[in-house]
Amino acid sequence: MRIFREPLFHFFLLGLLIFGWFFFLNPPAPNEGDDSKIVIGNQDVERLSSQFENTWRRRPTPVEMERILEAMVREEVLVREATKLGFDQGDSVVRARLAKKMEFLTTSLAQSMVPEDSVLIAYFNENADAYSLPPEIAFEQLLLMQGDDPDRVLAALAEGEARANLEKVSLLPISMSLSSLTAVDNTFGRGFFAQIEELPKQQWTGPVTSGFGAHLVLVTEVKPAALPEFESIRETVLLDWRREQSEILTVAQLEVLKSQYEIETPDAEVLAEWSLQ
């Protein structure tokens, strides 16, 4: 059924698991509602101990655990006092961090999704241009000396004269193996690849111009743009698909959450007047 493929359905179905997982890792304090009481339970000790072990690859000693708990108490006291003073209100850094935590839930949701191969293959085909390998070309080139007659040089090459006697000395490579547009243009200047990719193969042709002068070119091989096999880039496609799903679910999540509020914003005329002030 189509509903099972809708992002909003995925959000509601898996969102419950993600929010449940989040609250399991970040349980409400047992003394919630009582600002005068701070309680650190066994679950907090286990969580902090696991964090220490993941970092240092060993369990904390009793002394280290006391210090960790003291740091937790210190943080809790400072956070509560800051909240009482309203430091969390209007603080763009705090607000941005809270928003990022909410977005993290949606990202986690997308990362947990395991699509069928048929879904990935369809995504792969729909975005074929993004995965196509660029065309490549292999060639030899001869940089002409100023005043040279290209036809005369072409004739000399055809008669077997050594190219060293015909070309201008330069630091440019005399040949390039299969290379992309970027590699060729970075070496010879923008537009050089486009000039030579349609030249006939296995014969000297020219002249072709670059920022260095006029060249005669012998194209030896052309590899056209090609779409790789799906299996060879399956993981890349999966990452891209999940990234897109994360964006879709973020929009869906925000719309659902926004529907719970009555939102008022200045109308277009007010904004237009404000911008002119």
Helices and strands as residue ranges (DSSP letters): G 2-5, H 7-25, H 42-56, H 62-84, H 92-112, H 117-126, H 128-131, E 136-143, H 150-158, G 163-165, E 175-180, H 181-188, H 192-196, E 204-210, E 213-223, G 230-233, H 234-258, H 268-276
